[in-house]
Amino acid sequence: MDIGNIIAWIIVGAIAGWLASLVMGTNRRQSLLEDIVVGIIGGFIGGLVLGLLDIGGDVSGLNIASIVVAFIGAVVLLLILKAVRGTAQV
């Protein structure tokens, strides 16, 4: 993994984490660093979930498909965190 891949992961993570925080209503409580971490972990979760569904979810650089996969995973991660914390609203 070279520096270009690391930068791409950070950018994809930031965008996906920020979009997921907007959708999940956690934007005001999350910093940029938290958005990046949520987005990067979301990339792994999104790839796993879409792979299990046989849809194929590969985060492979700085592109729209990678952002969508990471966004889906980030939303799933924030849903899990809200459920664990007991802050999920019905």
PEDA-V388204 format. One record per helix or strand. SS is the DSSP state (a for helix, b for strand). FROM is the first residue (numbers start at 1). TO is the last residue. If there is no record, write none. Layout:
<<SS FROM TO> <SS FROM TO>>
This chain:
<<a 3 24> <a 27 29> <a 32 52> <a 64 85>>
